[in-house]
Amino acid sequence: MVVYVAVAVVTVGNVFPCVEVVRDMRILVIDDSPLIRKILETCLQRAGHQVMSYPDGVEAMRQLLSPQALLPELIFLDIDLPKLNGYEIARKFKAKPALAAIPIVMISRHAGIMDRLKARLAGAKSFLAKPFTTQQILEEVTNVASPNNTPAGAPTENR
């Protein structure tokens, strides 16, 4: 559902106006950094989304494959994870019929062309380089939720 509203997302000393905001999505965040998880959770919840988060993909997959699981509509997935890296987790998600259609935004401090290509080959729809702003997070949600989304690794102004 797309809701057109005038919103200002406030971060430390910054205000980012957003005109088109996608609201009420179930979003999964997988990152081993408690700080990054908290930033993503706070930003996404303030924008009206339901957020689940896990420090590793193995635990997230175990929870998502349980019979009572409420599946996310979008996944933010870090590349540098313990146990299995984000590329491996993305491939495992895409191999499971119940999870294959869920769009993945890979996030990483490694943002070279090869990192973006590997993300795309693993099944990611988009790529967000760390550090990122709250505006970029919300733009990724809007872009990935839009039918005309841009593939991971494609050059855009804020990627």
Secondary structure, 3 states (H helix, E strand, C coil): CEEEEEEEEEECCEEEEEEEEECCCEEEEECCCHHHHHHHHHHHHHCCCEEEEECCHHHHHHHHCCCCCCCCCEEEEECCCCCCCHHHHHHHHHHCCCCCCCCEEEEECCCCHHHHHHHHHHCCCEEEECCCCHHHHHHHHHHHHCCCCCCCCCCCCCC
